[in-house]
Every structure is written in C-alpha cells, then in structure tokens.
Amino acid sequence: MEKVEIEKKIKEVEEQMNSADFWVDKEKAKSAIKEYQDLKDALSGVGKYDKGDAVMTIFSGAGGVDAEDFARMLFQMYSKYLDNKKWAYKILHENENDHGGVRNITIEISQPSRKAMAGEAGPYGTLKNESGVHRLVRISPFNAKNLRHTSFAMVEVIPKFEKTGEIEISEDDLKIEFARSSGPGGQNVNKRETAVRIVHIPTNISAHVDGERSQAQNKEKALEVLRGKLYYKMEEERKRTEKGMQISSTTDAEWGNQIRSYVLHPYKMVKDHRTGVEIRNTEEVLDGNLEAFIEAEKNI
C-alpha cells in the first residue's frame, strides 16, 4: 500500500473512531483500533512482524574450525548486544565442536519488559537486517604457521510466530524426526528422544529444537521456527521479484555476497558493505556495540 493510500485510510478510520456510536459494537471498535495501529506502524515503516520477537540462527560456513570459532564470536557479540538492550534470549538448539566453536546455534529473542510502542521496532524489526553472510579475516589461532585466514558465517533472523494460522503448513509436507537431546551437563542421561527436527519437504527448509523440556514442547517450538523460516523465504523472494532480481535456487552463491566484514589483520576494521558504515574499534563491535550498523540498516 502506497503512503498516500495509507494516509487516506488512517483518516477514514479516525472518522469512524470519532463517531458517537463507535463503541456500540465493541468487537468492531477493537478491530478498528487495531487497524488504526497497524496503519500508523506501516506509515512509520514498521512491518507486520517488526514489533514482535525473533529467532536468530548462526551457521558456520567456509573456513573449517575457524568458521566455527567465528560463529561462536558472533553469538557472543549478539548476546552482549541483547544484554545491553535488556532483551532475553533462550537457546533452542546448539551444535558445538570440540574446540569451543559452534557449527550452528539457534536462539529465541524476546522483549520481556514491554511491547514495542507505535512506530518502534521490537527484536525482529531491529535485527532482521543482520541476516546475511558475515566474513572474518584474521591470523588463525588454529594454524601453527600464524597464517592469515578468511572464514564465513551466516546469520538468519526470522520472526517468532505465535499464531499457527499465520503460515499454513500441511502435515503431509512435513518430515518429523526425533533424537536424543544432547545438551550440556549430561541432560541426555535418561535417553529420552526429546529433540525434534522438522523438514518442510517442498522447500527442504528444516528446524531443529532441543532446548525445551519435552518432545511435545520441542515439536511445537520447531513448528514455530519453521513457519518463521518459510515467511522469511517468501519475503526474500517477494523483495527480489520487486527489484527484478533472479531468485537463486541454491544458497552457495550467497556465501560470496557478504554483508559485513570483520578484519582483524593486517589492520582492524568492521565494515558493512550495504551501508558503507566502518568502525575501526573492532573490540567495541565484538563486545556488542552494533547501534551504528543497525541504525544505518533502517534505510536498506
């Protein structure tokens, strides 16, 4: 909907709200108020799910052990950012290596204190543009020859879906697998198959959750994550179509199209390739100070 159309619709709803019999039908009135709020959000650039919570997954990419260590560094960076925002997060799934790195990790991010106000983004709206390939250049701590190494990780941020009707999924399109949870501290000692992995067969998109207490809770959470992933895929395809871009059927090409580089050698700089924002204090960035990048991303 264009800006002029949104403004026209807002005036129409305001006229309804100012009428003497507005509250005669309470359900209709509540619906009008919600529509008014959604329109005001749309006018200020806040999308349908931008005020809601989010699910973030960090995958290690090309670069072996260094990439898995980079994925760990990104998780620590974002967790510190979330702590500064006073947002809560919970690990839904984590696949660690033997060196303290992570092959992939999925966290659910929530804003516990209050809901986002009109025109204000919540976890999803704030972090959604962090999605993409991140590149690290440094002297590898895992290489005895102290050679410079480049590694990659991918960040995916999707909205948290609480209403099942928002994205319909046919049961026939799902492959559901159960496995033993393998959390830290021997949580799998009882050998119960509580971990759940769900694959959406038509798209091959999957969700893996083992952070909940029961198999049923893990399955419900995995379905939430899967809906978010499908929504994200549809949004990406819509954006590409609007821009006249060809939609790639594979993700391989995307690894060469990084959104941000973290260079720790031979000089120090973090640069966002979409907005041009550069910060020389790399320690500050890796310590969770991402505001300069996130503010600039609002205009992407």
The 8 nearest C-alpha neighbors of each residue, nearest first, counted from 0:
[[1, 4, 5, 2, 3, 41, 42, 38],
 [0, 2, 4, 3, 5, 6, 42, 41],
 [1, 3, 5, 4, 6, 42, 0, 41],
 [4, 2, 6, 5, 1, 7, 0, 8],
 [3, 5, 7, 1, 2, 6, 8, 0],
 [6, 4, 2, 8, 7, 3, 9, 1],
 [5, 7, 9, 3, 8, 4, 2, 10],
 [8, 6, 4, 10, 5, 9, 3, 11],
 [7, 9, 11, 5, 10, 6, 4, 12],
 [8, 10, 6, 12, 11, 7, 13, 5],
 [11, 9, 13, 7, 8, 12, 14, 6],
 [10, 12, 8, 14, 9, 13, 7, 15],
 [11, 13, 15, 9, 14, 10, 16, 8],
 [14, 12, 10, 16, 15, 11, 9, 17],
 [15, 13, 17, 11, 12, 16, 10, 18],
 [14, 16, 12, 18, 13, 17, 21, 11],
 [15, 17, 13, 14, 18, 21, 12, 28],
 [18, 16, 14, 15, 13, 19, 21, 20],
 [17, 19, 15, 21, 16, 20, 14, 13],
 [18, 20, 21, 17, 22, 16, 23, 15],
 [21, 19, 23, 18, 22, 24, 17, 16],
 [22, 20, 18, 19, 23, 16, 28, 15],
 [21, 23, 25, 24, 20, 28, 19, 27],
 [24, 22, 20, 21, 25, 28, 27, 19],
 [23, 25, 22, 27, 26, 28, 21, 20],
 [26, 24, 28, 22, 27, 23, 29, 21],
 [27, 25, 29, 28, 24, 30, 22, 31],
 [26, 28, 30, 24, 25, 29, 31, 22],
 [27, 29, 25, 31, 26, 30, 22, 24],
 [30, 28, 32, 26, 31, 27, 25, 33],
 [29, 31, 27, 33, 28, 32, 34, 26],
 [32, 30, 34, 28, 33, 29, 35, 27],
 [33, 31, 35, 29, 34, 30, 36, 28],
 [32, 34, 36, 30, 35, 31, 37, 29],
 [33, 35, 31, 37, 32, 36, 38, 30],
 [34, 36, 32, 38, 33, 37, 31, 39],
 [37, 35, 33, 39, 38, 34, 40, 32],
 [38, 36, 40, 34, 39, 35, 41, 33],
 [37, 39, 41, 35, 40, 36, 34, 42],
 [40, 38, 42, 36, 41, 37, 35, 43],
 [39, 41, 118, 45, 37, 43, 38, 42],
 [40, 42, 38, 44, 45, 39, 43, 46],
 [43, 41, 39, 40, 44, 38, 2, 5],
 [44, 42, 40, 41, 118, 45, 39, 117],
 [43, 45, 41, 42, 40, 46, 118, 39],
 [46, 44, 40, 41, 43, 49, 118, 120],
 [47, 45, 49, 48, 41, 44, 40, 124],
 [46, 48, 49, 45, 37, 50, 41, 40],
 [49, 47, 51, 50, 46, 158, 123, 124],
 [124, 50, 48, 46, 123, 120, 51, 47],
 [51, 49, 121, 120, 115, 48, 124, 123],
 [52, 50, 121, 48, 49, 123, 122, 53],
 [51, 53, 109, 122, 159, 123, 108, 158],
 [54, 52, 158, 123, 159, 108, 122, 157],
 [53, 55, 107, 157, 106, 156, 159, 108],
 [56, 54, 156, 106, 155, 105, 107, 53],
 [57, 55, 105, 155, 104, 154, 106, 58],
 [56, 58, 154, 103, 104, 153, 70, 155],
 [59, 57, 103, 153, 152, 102, 60, 70],
 [58, 60, 152, 67, 102, 66, 70, 103],
 [61, 59, 152, 151, 66, 58, 62, 153],
 [62, 60, 151, 150, 63, 66, 59, 152],
 [61, 63, 150, 66, 65, 60, 151, 64],
 [62, 64, 66, 65, 61, 67, 60, 150],
 [63, 65, 67, 66, 68, 62, 100, 141],
 [64, 66, 68, 63, 67, 62, 69, 150],
 [67, 65, 62, 69, 150, 59, 68, 63],
 [66, 68, 100, 101, 59, 70, 64, 102],
 [67, 69, 100, 65, 71, 66, 70, 64],
 [70, 68, 66, 72, 71, 67, 65, 73],
 [69, 71, 67, 73, 59, 68, 72, 152],
 [70, 72, 68, 74, 100, 69, 73, 101],
 [73, 71, 69, 75, 70, 74, 76, 68],
 [74, 72, 76, 70, 75, 71, 77, 69],
 [73, 75, 71, 77, 76, 72, 78, 70],
 [74, 76, 78, 72, 73, 77, 79, 71],
 [77, 75, 287, 73, 285, 79, 74, 286],
 [76, 78, 80, 74, 79, 75, 287, 81],
 [77, 79, 81, 75, 80, 76, 74, 82],
 [80, 78, 287, 82, 81, 76, 77, 75],
 [79, 81, 287, 77, 83, 78, 82, 84],
 [82, 80, 84, 78, 86, 83, 79, 85],
 [81, 83, 85, 79, 84, 80, 86, 78],
 [82, 84, 80, 81, 85, 79, 86, 287],
 [85, 83, 81, 86, 82, 80, 79, 87],
 [86, 84, 82, 83, 81, 87, 110, 112],
 [87, 85, 110, 81, 84, 109, 82, 111],
 [88, 86, 109, 108, 110, 85, 111, 81],
 [89, 87, 108, 107, 109, 106, 86, 90],
 [88, 90, 107, 106, 91, 108, 87, 210],
 [89, 91, 106, 92, 105, 210, 107, 88],
 [90, 92, 210, 208, 106, 105, 209, 89],
 [93, 91, 208, 105, 209, 104, 90, 210],
 [92, 94, 104, 103, 95, 105, 91, 90],
 [93, 95, 103, 102, 101, 104, 96, 92],
 [96, 94, 101, 100, 102, 93, 99, 97],
 [95, 97, 100, 98, 101, 99, 102, 94],
 [96, 98, 99, 95, 100, 101, 64, 94],
 [99, 97, 100, 96, 64, 68, 95, 101],
 [100, 98, 97, 96, 95, 101, 68, 71],
 [99, 101, 68, 67, 71, 96, 98, 95],
 [102, 100, 95, 67, 103, 71, 94, 96],
 [101, 103, 59, 67, 94, 95, 58, 96],
 [104, 102, 58, 101, 94, 57, 93, 59],
 [103, 105, 93, 57, 56, 92, 94, 106],
 [104, 106, 56, 92, 91, 55, 90, 93],
 [107, 105, 90, 91, 89, 55, 54, 88],
 [106, 108, 54, 89, 88, 53, 55, 90],
 [109, 107, 88, 53, 87, 52, 54, 106],
 [110, 108, 52, 87, 86, 111, 88, 122],
 [109, 111, 86, 112, 87, 113, 52, 114],
 [112, 110, 113, 109, 86, 87, 114, 85],
 [111, 113, 110, 114, 86, 85, 109, 87],
 [114, 112, 111, 110, 115, 116, 121, 109],
 [113, 115, 116, 110, 112, 50, 121, 111],
 [114, 116, 121, 50, 119, 120, 113, 117],
 [117, 115, 119, 118, 114, 120, 50, 113],
 [118, 116, 119, 40, 115, 36, 39, 120],
 [117, 119, 40, 43, 45, 116, 120, 39],
 [120, 118, 116, 117, 115, 121, 50, 45],
 [121, 119, 50, 124, 49, 125, 115, 45],
 [120, 122, 50, 51, 124, 115, 123, 49],
 [123, 121, 52, 125, 53, 124, 126, 51],
 [124, 122, 53, 49, 126, 125, 127, 52],
 [49, 125, 123, 120, 121, 127, 122, 126],
 [126, 124, 122, 123, 120, 121, 127, 293],
 [125, 127, 123, 129, 128, 124, 122, 156],
 [128, 126, 156, 129, 123, 124, 130, 125],
 [129, 127, 130, 126, 296, 125, 293, 131],
 [128, 130, 127, 126, 131, 154, 156, 155],
 [131, 129, 155, 154, 128, 156, 127, 132],
 [130, 132, 154, 153, 258, 129, 155, 133],
 [131, 133, 153, 257, 258, 152, 254, 154],
 [132, 134, 259, 152, 257, 151, 153, 260],
 [135, 133, 151, 260, 150, 261, 259, 257],
 [134, 136, 261, 150, 149, 262, 260, 151],
 [137, 135, 149, 262, 148, 263, 261, 264],
 [138, 136, 264, 263, 147, 148, 139, 262],
 [139, 137, 147, 146, 145, 148, 140, 264],
 [138, 140, 141, 142, 148, 137, 147, 145],
 [141, 139, 142, 138, 145, 143, 65, 137],
 [140, 142, 139, 143, 65, 64, 145, 138],
 [143, 141, 139, 144, 145, 140, 146, 138],
 [142, 144, 145, 141, 140, 146, 139, 138],
 [143, 145, 142, 146, 139, 141, 147, 138],
 [146, 144, 142, 143, 138, 139, 147, 140],
 [145, 147, 144, 138, 139, 148, 142, 143],
 [148, 146, 138, 137, 139, 145, 136, 149],
 [147, 149, 137, 139, 136, 138, 146, 150],
 [150, 148, 136, 135, 62, 137, 147, 151],
 [151, 149, 62, 66, 135, 61, 134, 65],
 [150, 152, 134, 60, 61, 66, 133, 135],
 [153, 151, 59, 60, 133, 58, 132, 70],
 [152, 154, 132, 58, 131, 57, 133, 59],
 [153, 155, 57, 130, 131, 56, 132, 58],
 [154, 156, 130, 56, 55, 57, 131, 157],
 [157, 155, 55, 127, 130, 54, 56, 154],
 [156, 158, 227, 54, 53, 231, 228, 55],
 [159, 157, 53, 227, 123, 54, 160, 52],
 [158, 160, 53, 52, 54, 227, 161, 157],
 [161, 159, 223, 162, 158, 227, 226, 163],
 [160, 162, 163, 159, 223, 165, 164, 220],
 [163, 161, 164, 160, 165, 166, 223, 159],
 [162, 164, 165, 161, 166, 160, 167, 223],
 [165, 163, 166, 162, 167, 168, 161, 160],
 [164, 166, 163, 162, 167, 160, 226, 161],
 [167, 165, 164, 226, 168, 163, 230, 229],
 [166, 168, 164, 165, 169, 163, 226, 170],
 [169, 167, 170, 166, 172, 226, 173, 199],
 [168, 170, 171, 172, 167, 173, 199, 166],
 [169, 171, 172, 173, 168, 174, 199, 167],
 [170, 172, 169, 173, 174, 168, 200, 199],
 [173, 171, 200, 170, 169, 199, 201, 174],
 [174, 172, 199, 170, 171, 198, 200, 175],
 [173, 175, 198, 197, 199, 176, 200, 172],
 [176, 174, 197, 196, 173, 198, 177, 195],
 [175, 177, 196, 195, 197, 174, 178, 194],
 [178, 176, 195, 194, 192, 196, 193, 175],
 [179, 177, 192, 194, 193, 180, 195, 176],
 [180, 178, 192, 194, 193, 191, 190, 181],
 [179, 181, 194, 187, 193, 209, 182, 178],
 [182, 180, 187, 179, 186, 183, 185, 209],
 [181, 183, 186, 180, 184, 185, 187, 210],
 [184, 182, 185, 186, 181, 187, 180, 93],
 [183, 185, 186, 182, 187, 181, 188, 180],
 [186, 184, 187, 188, 183, 182, 181, 189],
 [185, 187, 182, 188, 184, 183, 181, 180],
 [188, 186, 190, 185, 180, 181, 189, 179],
 [187, 189, 190, 186, 185, 191, 181, 180],
 [188, 190, 187, 191, 186, 185, 192, 179],
 [191, 189, 187, 188, 179, 192, 180, 193],
 [192, 190, 189, 193, 179, 187, 180, 178],
 [191, 193, 179, 178, 177, 194, 190, 180],
 [192, 194, 214, 213, 191, 180, 179, 178],
 [195, 193, 209, 180, 178, 177, 179, 192],
 [194, 196, 177, 208, 218, 207, 176, 217],
 [197, 195, 207, 176, 206, 175, 177, 208],
 [198, 196, 175, 206, 205, 174, 176, 207],
 [197, 199, 205, 174, 173, 200, 204, 203],
 [198, 200, 173, 203, 204, 172, 202, 201],
 [199, 201, 203, 172, 202, 198, 173, 174],
 [202, 200, 199, 203, 172, 204, 173, 198],
 [201, 203, 204, 200, 199, 198, 229, 205],
 [204, 202, 200, 199, 201, 198, 205, 173],
 [205, 203, 199, 202, 198, 206, 200, 228],
 [206, 204, 198, 197, 199, 203, 225, 207],
 [205, 207, 197, 221, 225, 196, 224, 198],
 [206, 208, 196, 195, 221, 92, 197, 205],
 [209, 207, 92, 91, 217, 195, 221, 210],
 [208, 210, 194, 92, 211, 180, 217, 91],
 [211, 209, 91, 92, 208, 90, 212, 217],
 [212, 210, 217, 209, 213, 216, 91, 208],
 [213, 211, 216, 210, 214, 217, 193, 209],
 [214, 212, 216, 215, 193, 211, 217, 194],
 [213, 215, 193, 217, 216, 218, 194, 195],
 [214, 216, 218, 213, 217, 219, 193, 212],
 [217, 215, 219, 213, 218, 214, 211, 220],
 [218, 216, 214, 220, 211, 215, 219, 208],
 [217, 219, 221, 215, 216, 220, 195, 214],
 [220, 218, 216, 222, 221, 217, 215, 223],
 [221, 219, 223, 217, 222, 218, 216, 224],
 [220, 222, 218, 224, 223, 206, 219, 208],
 [221, 223, 225, 219, 220, 224, 226, 218],
 [224, 222, 220, 226, 221, 160, 225, 227],
 [223, 225, 221, 227, 222, 226, 206, 228],
 [226, 224, 222, 228, 227, 223, 206, 221],
 [227, 225, 229, 223, 228, 224, 166, 230],
 [226, 228, 230, 224, 157, 225, 158, 229],
 [227, 229, 231, 225, 230, 226, 157, 232],
 [230, 228, 232, 226, 231, 227, 225, 233],
 [229, 231, 227, 233, 228, 232, 226, 234],
 [232, 230, 228, 234, 229, 233, 157, 227],
 [231, 233, 229, 235, 230, 234, 228, 236],
 [234, 232, 230, 236, 231, 235, 237, 229],
 [235, 233, 237, 231, 236, 232, 238, 230],
 [236, 234, 238, 232, 237, 233, 231, 239],
 [235, 237, 239, 233, 234, 238, 240, 232],
 [236, 238, 234, 240, 235, 239, 233, 241],
 [239, 237, 241, 235, 240, 236, 234, 242],
 [238, 240, 244, 242, 236, 241, 237, 243],
 [239, 241, 243, 237, 242, 238, 244, 236],
 [242, 240, 238, 239, 243, 237, 244, 236],
 [241, 243, 239, 240, 244, 238, 237, 245],
 [244, 242, 240, 241, 239, 245, 238, 246],
 [245, 243, 239, 242, 240, 246, 241, 238],
 [244, 246, 247, 243, 239, 240, 242, 236],
 [247, 245, 244, 248, 236, 239, 240, 235],
 [246, 248, 249, 245, 250, 252, 253, 244],
 [247, 249, 246, 250, 251, 245, 252, 202],
 [250, 248, 247, 251, 252, 253, 246, 254],
 [249, 251, 253, 252, 248, 254, 247, 255],
 [252, 250, 253, 249, 254, 255, 247, 248],
 [253, 251, 254, 250, 255, 249, 256, 247],
 [252, 254, 256, 250, 255, 251, 132, 257],
 [255, 253, 256, 252, 251, 132, 257, 250],
 [254, 256, 253, 252, 257, 251, 132, 151],
 [255, 257, 253, 254, 258, 132, 252, 131],
 [258, 256, 132, 133, 259, 255, 134, 254],
 [257, 259, 272, 132, 271, 131, 133, 273],
 [260, 258, 271, 133, 272, 270, 257, 134],
 [261, 259, 134, 270, 269, 135, 133, 262],
 [260, 262, 269, 135, 134, 268, 136, 263],
 [261, 263, 136, 268, 267, 264, 135, 269],
 [262, 264, 267, 137, 266, 136, 261, 265],
 [265, 263, 266, 137, 262, 267, 136, 138],
 [264, 266, 263, 267, 137, 262, 147, 138],
 [267, 265, 264, 263, 268, 262, 279, 137],
 [268, 266, 263, 262, 279, 264, 281, 265],
 [267, 269, 279, 262, 278, 281, 261, 270],
 [268, 270, 261, 278, 260, 277, 262, 281],
 [271, 269, 277, 260, 259, 276, 272, 268],
 [270, 272, 259, 276, 275, 273, 274, 258],
 [271, 273, 258, 275, 259, 274, 270, 257],
 [274, 272, 271, 275, 258, 299, 259, 296],
 [273, 275, 276, 271, 272, 295, 296, 299],
 [274, 276, 272, 271, 273, 277, 270, 295],
 [277, 275, 271, 274, 270, 292, 278, 291],
 [278, 276, 270, 269, 275, 271, 279, 268],
 [277, 279, 269, 280, 268, 270, 281, 276],
 [280, 278, 268, 281, 267, 269, 277, 270],
 [279, 281, 283, 282, 278, 268, 284, 267],
 [280, 282, 284, 283, 279, 268, 269, 285],
 [283, 281, 285, 284, 280, 286, 279, 287],
 [282, 284, 286, 281, 280, 285, 288, 287],
 [285, 283, 288, 281, 286, 287, 282, 289],
 [284, 286, 76, 282, 287, 283, 281, 288],
 [287, 285, 283, 284, 76, 288, 282, 79],
 [286, 288, 80, 76, 79, 285, 284, 289],
 [287, 289, 284, 283, 290, 286, 80, 285],
 [290, 288, 292, 291, 287, 284, 293, 80],
 [289, 291, 293, 292, 294, 288, 295, 287],
 [292, 290, 294, 289, 293, 295, 276, 288],
 [291, 293, 295, 290, 289, 294, 296, 276],
 [292, 294, 296, 290, 295, 291, 289, 297],
 [295, 293, 291, 296, 292, 297, 290, 298],
 [294, 296, 292, 297, 293, 298, 274, 291],
 [297, 295, 293, 299, 298, 294, 292, 128],
 [296, 298, 295, 294, 299, 293, 128, 125],
 [297, 299, 296, 295, 294, 274, 293, 44],
 [298, 296, 297, 274, 295, 273, 128, 294]]
